[in-house]
């Protein structure tokens, strides 16, 4: 079984390096960037496709995978709820947390937002479900958000890495090939 984890295209929040503020749309720059990456996926036939139901994922899907249809929109693929951090710049929150003694290796839950435990639980449940549902010969696409993909990688495949460094570039991601007990992970590059 091959699972392609692909991140949505650029939003204004991505460009400004701000925590997600809800159901953002792709910006023109993001759409053009995706068009330049479309050829990466043109020759891949997917047996099943999962996607976050948010607009930026739907728009990304229309650009990168116009020859396919989404089989299932999943709420458990929606980006983490950043609560009071929504709209804040990453650098501001990181500086604030470092001032309190935290490092990038710590999981600091956003105030009034989703906990990391909740994010890890829902992404683990999703991964377990799809690996049980699909057989070894299938190719599956998961179109989601940066921290959702990073959470799956951190919990199951790249445990020693810092989660924030696992979020793929917009329109790119990772391929995980699972064959019995063998697992091979490849980063999708342009």
C-alpha positions as CSV (number, residue, x, y, z in Angstrom):
1,X,0.0,0.0,0.0
2,X,1.2,3.5,-0.8
3,X,-0.2,6.5,1.0
4,X,0.5,10.0,-0.5
5,X,0.1,12.7,2.1
6,X,-0.2,16.0,0.3
7,X,-0.5,19.5,1.9
8,X,-2.9,22.1,0.4
9,X,-1.7,25.1,-1.5
10,X,-0.7,28.5,-0.1
11,X,-3.1,30.7,1.8
12,X,-2.6,34.3,3.0
13,X,-2.0,32.9,6.4
14,X,0.8,30.6,5.1
15,X,2.4,33.5,3.3
16,X,2.3,35.7,6.4
17,X,3.4,32.8,8.6
18,X,0.3,33.0,10.8
19,X,-1.6,30.3,12.6
20,X,-4.7,29.1,10.8
21,X,-7.7,31.3,11.2
22,X,-10.4,29.0,9.8
23,X,-11.6,28.1,6.4
24,X,-9.1,30.1,4.3
25,X,-9.0,30.1,0.5
26,X,-5.9,29.8,-1.7
27,X,-4.3,33.0,-2.9
28,X,-3.4,33.6,-6.5
29,X,0.3,32.8,-5.8
30,X,-0.8,29.6,-4.2
31,X,-2.8,28.5,-7.2
32,X,0.1,29.3,-9.6
33,X,2.5,27.4,-7.3
34,X,0.2,24.3,-7.4
35,X,0.0,24.5,-11.2
36,X,3.8,24.2,-11.3
37,X,3.6,21.1,-9.2
38,X,0.7,19.4,-10.9
39,X,3.0,17.3,-13.2
40,X,4.3,15.5,-10.1
41,X,1.0,13.7,-9.7
42,X,-0.3,13.4,-13.3
43,X,0.7,9.8,-13.8
44,X,-0.5,8.5,-10.4
45,X,-3.7,6.4,-10.3
46,X,-5.3,6.5,-6.8
47,X,-7.6,3.8,-5.6
48,X,-9.1,5.9,-2.9
49,X,-8.9,9.6,-2.0
50,X,-9.4,11.3,1.4
51,X,-9.5,15.0,1.9
52,X,-10.1,17.6,4.5
53,X,-13.4,19.3,3.8
54,X,-11.9,22.8,4.1
55,X,-12.0,25.1,1.0
56,X,-8.2,25.3,0.6
57,X,-8.0,21.5,0.3
58,X,-10.9,21.4,-2.2
59,X,-9.3,24.1,-4.3
60,X,-5.9,22.3,-4.2
61,X,-7.6,19.1,-5.2
62,X,-9.2,20.7,-8.3
63,X,-5.8,22.0,-9.4
64,X,-3.6,19.0,-8.7
65,X,-6.0,16.1,-9.3
66,X,-8.7,17.2,-11.8
67,X,-8.9,13.7,-13.3
68,X,-10.0,12.2,-9.9
69,X,-12.8,12.5,-7.4
70,X,-12.6,12.7,-3.7
71,X,-14.0,9.5,-2.1
72,X,-14.3,10.8,1.4
73,X,-14.1,14.2,3.1
74,X,-12.9,13.7,6.7
75,X,-13.3,16.1,9.6
76,X,-10.4,14.3,11.3
77,X,-8.1,15.7,8.6
78,X,-9.0,19.4,9.4
79,X,-6.1,21.5,10.7
80,X,-5.5,21.8,14.4
81,X,-7.7,24.4,16.1
82,X,-5.2,27.0,17.3
83,X,-7.7,28.8,19.6
84,X,-6.3,32.2,20.8
85,X,-3.3,31.7,18.6
86,X,-5.3,31.9,15.4
87,X,-4.1,34.8,13.3
88,X,-0.9,35.3,15.4
89,X,2.5,35.1,13.7
90,X,4.4,31.9,14.4
91,X,7.5,33.9,15.4
92,X,5.5,35.8,18.0
93,X,4.1,32.7,19.7
94,X,7.4,30.8,19.5
95,X,9.2,33.8,21.2
96,X,6.5,33.9,23.8
97,X,6.7,30.2,24.5
98,X,10.6,30.3,24.6
99,X,10.3,33.1,27.1
100,X,8.3,30.7,29.3
101,X,11.0,28.1,29.1
102,X,9.6,25.9,26.3
103,X,11.5,24.5,23.3
104,X,10.3,23.4,19.9
105,X,10.4,19.8,21.3
106,X,7.6,20.6,23.8
107,X,4.0,20.3,22.9
108,X,2.4,23.5,24.2
109,X,-1.4,23.4,23.7
110,X,-2.8,26.6,22.3
111,X,-5.0,28.5,24.7
112,X,-8.7,27.7,24.0
113,X,-7.7,25.5,21.2
114,X,-7.2,21.8,20.4
115,X,-4.7,19.9,22.5
116,X,-1.8,18.0,20.9
117,X,-3.2,14.8,22.6
118,X,-6.4,15.3,20.7
119,X,-4.6,16.0,17.4
120,X,-2.5,12.9,17.9
121,X,-5.5,10.7,18.8
122,X,-7.6,11.7,15.8
123,X,-4.7,11.4,13.3
124,X,-3.7,8.0,14.8
125,X,-7.3,6.8,14.5
126,X,-7.4,7.9,10.9
127,X,-4.1,6.2,10.0
128,X,-5.2,3.0,11.7
129,X,-8.5,3.0,9.9
130,X,-7.1,3.5,6.4
131,X,-4.3,1.0,6.9
132,X,-6.8,-1.6,7.9
133,X,-9.3,-0.7,5.1
134,X,-6.9,-0.7,2.2
135,X,-4.8,-3.6,0.9
136,X,-1.1,-3.8,0.1
137,X,-1.6,-3.1,-3.7
138,X,-3.6,0.1,-3.3
139,X,-2.5,3.6,-3.7
140,X,-4.3,6.2,-1.4
141,X,-4.2,10.0,-1.4
142,X,-4.6,12.0,1.7
143,X,-5.0,15.7,1.1
144,X,-4.7,17.6,4.4
145,X,-3.0,20.3,6.3
146,X,0.6,20.8,7.4
147,X,0.3,20.0,11.1
148,X,-2.1,17.1,10.5
149,X,0.5,15.4,8.2
150,X,3.3,16.3,10.6
151,X,1.4,14.7,13.5
152,X,1.0,11.4,11.6
153,X,4.7,11.4,10.7
154,X,5.8,12.3,14.3
155,X,3.6,9.7,16.0
156,X,4.3,6.8,13.6
157,X,7.2,7.2,11.2
158,X,9.7,9.9,12.2
159,X,9.4,9.9,16.0
160,X,12.8,11.5,16.7
161,X,12.1,14.6,14.5
162,X,10.7,17.9,15.7
163,X,7.0,18.0,14.6
164,X,7.2,21.6,13.2
165,X,10.0,20.6,10.8
166,X,7.8,17.7,9.4
167,X,5.1,20.0,7.9
168,X,5.6,19.7,4.1
169,X,5.8,22.6,1.7
170,X,2.4,23.6,0.1
171,X,1.4,21.2,-2.7
172,X,4.0,18.6,-1.6
173,X,4.2,16.0,1.1
174,X,5.4,12.4,1.7
175,X,4.8,9.0,0.3
176,X,4.7,6.1,2.8
177,X,4.9,2.7,1.3
178,X,3.8,-0.1,3.7
179,X,4.5,-3.7,2.6
180,X,3.8,-6.2,5.4
181,X,6.3,-5.0,8.1
182,X,8.5,-2.9,5.8
183,X,7.9,0.8,5.7
184,X,9.6,3.2,3.3
185,X,9.1,6.9,3.5
186,X,9.9,9.3,0.7
187,X,9.6,13.1,0.6
188,X,7.8,14.4,-2.5
189,X,10.0,17.0,-4.2
190,X,9.4,19.3,-7.2
